[in-house]
Amino acid sequence: MPSPNGFSINAAPSDACEDGERLIESREVPPRCCSARLNLAVLMFLGFSVVYGLRVNLSVAMVAMVNATDPKADQNSSLVHACPLPSGTGNSSGTFQQPEGIPQFNWDSEIQGWLLGAFFFGYLCTQIPGGYLAGHYGGKNFLGLGGVTFPAMMAMWARWAPQMERSSLITLSGSGASFGAFLALPLTSFLCEWLGWPAVFYLCASLPAGGAGCLWAVFWFAFVSDDPRTHRRISNEERDYIINSIGAQGTGHGWSLPLLSMLFSVPLWAIIITQMCSNWAFYCLLTSLPTYMNDILHFDLQSNGFLSALPYLGSSLVSVLSGLFADFIIERKVFSITVVRKLFTFTGLLLPAVFLTAVGYAGCDHLLTVTFLTLSSTLGATSSPGVFINQMDIAPRYAGFLLGVTNTFATIPGVVAPIVTGYFTEDRTLSGWRKVFWVAAAINLGGAVFYTIFGSGEIQAWAVSEEDGAPPEKQGGGSRRSAEDATATDSLR
């Protein structure tokens, strides 16, 4: 199938599959309902829900773990600007009573920031190796390993997602992360209040591993294949549609990589910088929003968990809808892929910046604050069919490895943002949290501008091999290095 820019990555497709069966030439798109590619997306959605359900529980549990009666937090500042406590509440200190025998800790906001960011230290180490191995061997056996889920997902979609369905299939898969957070946050608050915070970690260690995770794994290994050519239940029509659409770009990248070309690729750096900017706000809210709900708005623990989860429900829904709309625009050739990626990315970073700034001025208005926070996360999901799947556009064969690279850089805000938040909010005042939202909004805006200038949706010359055909020509004002330059720099491969 020709791509929207007129270049077919399958310019000289093989007439037969690896097993010798002749491909069916058909212009009809097999229905997506009950298809193998939709089943793959749904199973990925469920897998990410389980994974992120485990990742976010500490942010709510931290509220119950900390004894906020420690006077150190307030010794340098008056709480005159903080919100008044709700009438009739017994939570005068921000400390939630735990069942008898459950310890609480006198951790200040800086220590809490380090603890909330600790997960990402390990996460940083898994992205690039995971993406490299998934791109070479296939992502099926790697996706369940936790730290390499996103690179494994992208490596699989490089072999499964037709060009006109990339946005919708990948965003449906990834939206499971937001949905998992939506389920886990209120459940965590319930467990903390009724059984104590240790129950969160005991149950999360047993139920997903022994229940939901194992059940998911059974379906995953029974119904999923690394490649449509080897899938046992896929129809011939769907198999041939996917293969003809993707062409040779759907094959693994082997052991060698065009690292030098990647290093000097401006579109790749546009993805890296923009994902770092976007993830600052995402991780800031993911790890610290329950603390804000407690320290400033004084919500009880169950309300805290539910309201902290609300933005992620909206994010999950908008992500899926945005993906469908992006594919619709691309298929109808309303805009080029480059314009579509830039449009959704700019919208998904600019609007959250506006509402994050507004949160800082909402003061103690509970309804307004929750509304702005929900809108910020919800509208941020419109960037899902933008920069977050752009690796597939510029280098389909290396998409898993590139996502490992970009996600490594994009994880740095997960380490730094909670620590910076802890520094700004040491005194637990509105002014401190206002700085947190200002910084997040400014970084988001910077990412939106940077990607609009330097982003691209065109396949890069260094990502095209001889069996793919010639690289596409200049499209829509965008440019790429010549194939000769790419060949010269890739002599190190």
N, C-alpha and C positions, 0 to 999 in steps of 0.2 A: 504493500500500500504506500503510495507516495506521501511524503510528509508535507505539511502545509507550505513549507518554503520551496516546494518543487523538487526536493532532492529525495531520492529513494535510497535508504540504507540497505535495501535489498535489491540493488540494481540488477544483479545477476543471480537470482535465487536458484537454489538447487531444485530440480524437479522432483526429487524424492527425499523422504526422511532418511534418518540413519538406518532404519530397519529395511530400507528398500522400497517401502510403500509409496506410491506416487501421490504427490500433493494434489488436492482438489483446487482448481482455479475457480474462485467464486467471488463475486463482488458483494454478495449478501453478508451482512454481519450476523453471526449466530446470536440468538437472544441471550441476554446476560442472566436472566432469571434461571436459577438452578444450574448455572454453568460451573465449570471447574474453576474458572478465574474468580467468579464471585464467591464460591465456597472458600477459596484461598483467602480472599479479603476478609470474609467473616471470621474465619479461624484466626487470622492475624489480629483482628479487632479484639476477639476474646482473649487471646494470649497477652496482648498489651494491657488489657484491663486487669488481668491477674498481676502482671509485673508491676504496674504503677499502683495497684492497690497495696502492694508491699512497700513501695518506695515512699509514699507520702504520709504514712501513719505517724512518723516521728514528729511531724510539725504540729499535730494536735496533741499527741501524747506529751510533748514538751510542756504544754500549758499545765498539765496535771502533775508533771514531774517536779516542777520548780516551786519552791517555797518563796513566794513573793513578799513575805513579811521581812525579809532581809533589808535593813535600813540603808544599805550601801547604795541602792539604786536611786534613792531620793536625796542623798546627802548634799549634792551640789546644785540642786534645782528645786524650786517650788513647783507644786502641781497645780498652781492656780489656773493654768491654761488647759489642764486636762479636763476631760468630760466628767460631769457629775455622775455619781453612782445612781443606778436606778432605785427608785423608792422601794423600800421594803426588802432590799437585798441584804443578805448577810455576808456577802463577799466584799468586805470593805478593803481588803488588801489585795485582791486579785488572786488569792490562793484558793484552790478548790480542795475541799476536804477529801481525803482518800480513806478507804476502809482501814480499820485498825491493823497496824503492823506494816503498812505500805510506806516506805521511806519517801521523803521529798528532799530536794537538794537546793542549796543556796547558790545557784548559778546566776551570775549577772548576765546582762544581755550579750556581752562580748563572748563569754564562754558558750552561751546558747548558739550564737552565730557560728562558732567553730564546729560545734557538734552537728548542727544542721547541714553544714557544708562538708562534713567528713565523708559522707557517702560518695561524693564526687571525686575524691582523691583516687579511690579505686576505679571509678568509672572512667577516669581519664586514661587509664592504662590499657583498657580492653578494646577501645574503638578501632584503632588502626589495624592491630593484628587480626581482630575479628572480621573487619571488612575485607582485608586481604585474603584470608582463608575462605570466607564465604564466597568471594568472587571467583576463587579458583576451584573450590570443591562444590559450591552450591550452598545456599543458606539454610536448607531444611534442618540439618543436624545442628546448626549453630544458633538458631533463633531462640531456643529454649534456655540458653545459657545466661540469660539476664543482662549482663553488661554489653553483649554484642547484638542485642535484639534489632536495633534500628539499622546497622550496617547489613545484617543478614536479611532483613526485610527488603532493603533496596536491591541487594544482589539477586534476590528471587524475582522481584518485579522487573528487573532488567531482562529476564527470560520469559516473563509471563504477561506483562502489560502492553497491549497494543497501543500505538502512538495516540490514537484518538480517545483512549480510556485511561491514560496514565493518571490524570489529575483525580478522577473520581475513585479509582481503585486504591491508589496510594493514600489518599486522604481518609477513605473509609477505614483502611487498616490502621493508620496512625491515630485516628480519633479514639481508638480504644484506650489510649493513655489517659486522655481527659475523662473518659467515662469511668475508668478505674479509680481515678482520684475522686470523682463525684460519689462513687459508692463507698470508698474507704473512709473518707473524712467523717461523715456522720456516724458510721459504724465504730470508728475509733473513739469518738467522743462518748458514745453510749457505753463502750467497754470501760473506758477510763472512769466514768462516773459510777458505774454499778459494780465493777469487779476490780477496779484499780488499774493503774497504767501497766503493770507487768503483764496483765492478761492480754494486752494488745500484741505483745511480742510472742508470747507463748502460742496464742491462737493463730497468729499470722504464720508462725513457723510450722504449725501442724496442719491447719485446714488447707491452705493453697498447695502445700507439698503433698499432703495425703489425700486431698479431695479435689478441689477445682483444678489444680495444676496437673495432677495425674490424669484426671478425666480429659482435660484439654489435650494432653500428650497422646492419649489413645486415639482420639479423632485426628490429630495432627499427623501422626505417622501412618494412619490407615488411609487417609484421604488426600494427602499432599505429596507432590513430587517436585523435585528441583526444576524439572523441565517439562513442558507440555509433550515433548516427544516420548517421554518415559512414563507419562501418567496412564494408569490402567483403566480409568473410567471416563476419560474425556472423549467426546464425540470427534469423529474425523473432521467434521466441518469446523468445529471450534479449534481443534489442533492446527489445522491448515491455515485458518484465519490468523491465529497468533503468530505462527511461523512466517507467513507471508508478510505480515505487518512489521515484525521485528527484524527479520532477516538474520544475517550473520552477527549483528550486534548483540543478539541474544545468547551468544556463546560465552564461555568463561574466558578470562583474560590471561590464563597461564601464569607462569612464575615471574615473567619479566614485566616491568612497568615503565612507561615513559616519564620517569620522575622529574627530569629536568624540564620537560615541557609543562608538566603540571605546576612546577614551582614558579614558572614565569607566566602562567595563564591568568590574565586579568579577570575573566569571568569566574574562575574558580576562587580567586581572592575576594571577589564581590560576594560570593556565597558565604565564605568564611566570615568576613567582617559583619555581614548583615545578620547571619545566624547568631553570632556573638551578641550583637546589639539586641535582637529580639529576645534572646534567652535571658538576658539580664532581668527584664521585667517579669518574664515567666517564672524564673526560679525565685526571684524576690518574693512574688506573691505565693508561690507554691510552698516555700519554707517558712515564711514570716507572717502570712495573712492571719493565721489563728492567734499569733501573739498580738497583732494589732487589734483584733476583735476583743481580746481579753484586756490588754493594758489600757486601751483608749476608749473603746466603746462599751466595755464591761458586760459583754454578753455572757450568759451562763454557758456551761461547757457543751450541752447538747445543741443549743442555738448556735454556738460558735462553730461546731462541726458542720451543721447544716448550711449555715450562711457562707462558710468558707468553701463548701462544695458547690454551691449554686453556680458560680462562674464557669465551672468545668462542665456542667451539663450544657449550658449555652455554647461553650467552646466546641464540644463534641458535635452538636447538631449543625452549627454554622460551618464547621470544617467539612462535613460531608456535603452540605448544600453548595458550598463554594467550589468544591471539586467537580460536582455535576455541572455547575454553571460554567466553569472554566473549560471543561471538555466541550460543552455546547458551543461556546464562542470559537474554540479552535476548529471544531468540525465544520462549522458554518463559514469558516475563514473570515470572520468579522475582523479579527486582528491576528497578527503573527504570534507565534509562540513567545517570542521575546517580549512583545507588548503585553501579552496576557500575564506572563510571570511578573513583569514590572508593575502592572496595574494592581494585581492582587497583593503583591508585597508592599507597595506603597500604602495602600488602603489599610492593610493589616498591621502596619507599624505606626502610621500617622494617627488614626482614630484612637487606639489605646493610649498614645501619648497625651492626647487632648483630655481623655477622661481620667488618666492618672493625675494630671495636673489639677483637675477639678476636685479629685478626692482630697487633695491637700487643703482645699479651701471649703470643703463641706463641713468642717468643724465637727460638732457633736451631733449633727443631724443623722440619726441612724439610717433612716430610709434613703436619704440622698446618698450617703456614703456607700451603702450596700448596692444601690442602683448603679452608681458610677463604677464601682469595682467589677460588678457583673458585666456591665457593658464593655469595660476595658478588655477583660479576658475573652468575652464572647466575640467581639469584633476583631480581636487579634487573630482569631482562627481563620480569618479570610486570607491570611498569608500562607496558609497550608498548601494551596495549589500554586503558590508562587515560589519563593526562594527555597522552601523546604523539600521540593522535589526536583529542583533545578539540576541536580547532579545527573539525573536521567536524561536531561536534554543535551547537555554539553558533552557527555561521555557515557553512553549507555553501558558499554562493556565494562567500564571501570566504576560503575555507579556505587557498588557496595564499598569498594575501597575509598572512593571519594567521600562517601557519607561518613565513613570512619574518620577520615581526616577532618572534615568540616565539623563533625560532632565532637571531636576532641577539643578543638578550639571553642566550640559552642558550649562545652561543659565548664570551661573556665569561669564563666559567670556563676555557675552553680556553686563553685568554691568561694568566690570572692563576694558575691552579692549578700549572702547571709552575714558575712563578717562585717562588711561595710554597713549593713543595716543595724547590726548590733552596736557598732561604733556610734552611729547617728542617734540611736534610740536608747542610749545608756540611761538617760534621765526619764524615760517613759513620758515624754511630752508630745503635744501636737506639733510643736515646731520641729522636733527631731524627725517625726514621721513625715512631715511635709518635705523635708530635705530628701528623704528616701524616695518619695514619689517624683520630686523634681528631677533627681538624677536618672531614675528609670525612664521618665518621659524624654529627657534630653538625649539619652543614648538611643532610644527607639527612633527619635526623629533623625538622628545622625545616620542610623542604618538605612532608613527609608531613602534619604537623599543619595547615599553612597551607591545603593543598588540601582536606583533609577539612572544613575550616570554610567555605571560600569557593568551592570548585569547583562546577560545574554541568554537567549533560548536556543541558540544554534549549536549544532554538534561541532566540536573543535577538530581541527585538522589532525592533531596528535592522537585523537581517539578513533580515527578511521584507519583500518587496515586494508590491504589490497583486496581481500575478498568482499569488502563492503562496497567497493566502487569509489569513484572520485568524491572528494569532499564537496559540500554544497557551496555555491557561490555566495557572494555578498548579498545580504538580505536586509531590507528595511533600514538602511543606514548603519547597520552593524558591520563589523569587519572581523576577519580572522587571519591568522598567520598562514602563509602559503604552505602547501604540502611539502615543498622542498625544504623550507626552514624547519618544519617539524621533523622531517627525516634526518636532517643534519644534527639537530639537538638530541634526537633519540638514538644516536649511535651508541650511547651508553647502555642501552637496554640489554 
